[in-house]
Amino acid sequence: MLYHVTVSFGKDRQYQYKFSQAELAEGTPEEARRWFDKEFADLQCEASNPMGKVLIIDKILNIARYASERRFIDAKEWATLFARYTALALGRDTIRVDVEAFNIGY
C-alpha cells in the first residue's frame, strides 16, 4: 500500500509526499503525536478551539500554518517528517492538508 500526503498552500503551491507501508512501519502513531506536540510548542502555535482542547487535526493544521510554506520549500527533511507523521497520526492512505482553507481531507 502507498500513502499519499499533499500539503497545499493554494493553487500551484502543493507539496506531495509518498510513503510505502514499510516506511511508515518504522514509526508509531504515538511517536507522531509526540512529534506534533513538540512542534506545536516549539512554533508557539495557539489553539484554534476557544475551549483550549487541541485535536491532532488542529495541531497538524496549525503547525503547517505557523511553519509556513517557506519551511516546506527550504527544510525538505522537516517537511518529509511532517508528512510522514501526518500519515501515521491519521492512519489514512490519502490525506490532503489544505493550509489555505484550514482543513484536512481524505
FENDA-V711457 format. One record per pair of residues at least 4 apart in sequence whose ideal C-beta (glycine too) atoms are under 7 Angstrom apart, sorted by the first residue. I is the first residue (numbers start at 1). J is the second residue. Records with the same first field share a line. If there is no record, write none. Layout:
BEGIN
I = J ; J
END
This chain:
BEGIN
1 = 21 ; 93
2 = 18 ; 20
3 = 18 ; 19 ; 24 ; 87 ; 93
4 = 18 ; 93 ; 94
5 = 17 ; 83 ; 86 ; 87 ; 95
6 = 14 ; 16 ; 96 ; 97
7 = 15 ; 64 ; 72 ; 83 ; 97 ; 99
8 = 13 ; 14 ; 96 ; 97 ; 98 ; 99 ; 100
9 = 13 ; 69 ; 99 ; 100
10 = 100
13 = 69
15 = 72 ; 79
17 = 80 ; 83
19 = 23 ; 24 ; 84 ; 87
21 = 25
24 = 84 ; 87 ; 88
27 = 31 ; 32 ; 84 ; 88
28 = 88
29 = 33 ; 88 ; 89 ; 91
30 = 34
31 = 35
32 = 36 ; 85 ; 88 ; 89
33 = 37 ; 56 ; 89
34 = 38
35 = 39 ; 85
36 = 40 ; 56 ; 59 ; 60 ; 63 ; 85 ; 89
37 = 41
38 = 42
39 = 43 ; 63
40 = 45 ; 59 ; 62 ; 63
43 = 63 ; 66 ; 67
45 = 62 ; 63 ; 66
47 = 52 ; 54 ; 58
48 = 58 ; 62
49 = 53 ; 54 ; 58
54 = 58 ; 59
56 = 60 ; 89
57 = 61 ; 104
58 = 62
59 = 63
60 = 64 ; 86 ; 97 ; 104
61 = 65 ; 97 ; 99 ; 102 ; 104
62 = 66
63 = 67 ; 82
64 = 97 ; 99
65 = 99
67 = 71
69 = 73
70 = 74
71 = 75 ; 78 ; 79
72 = 79
75 = 79
76 = 80
77 = 81
78 = 82
79 = 83
80 = 84
81 = 85
82 = 86
83 = 87
84 = 88
85 = 89
86 = 90 ; 95 ; 97
87 = 95
90 = 95
92 = 106
94 = 106
95 = 104 ; 106
96 = 104 ; 105
97 = 104
98 = 103 ; 105
END
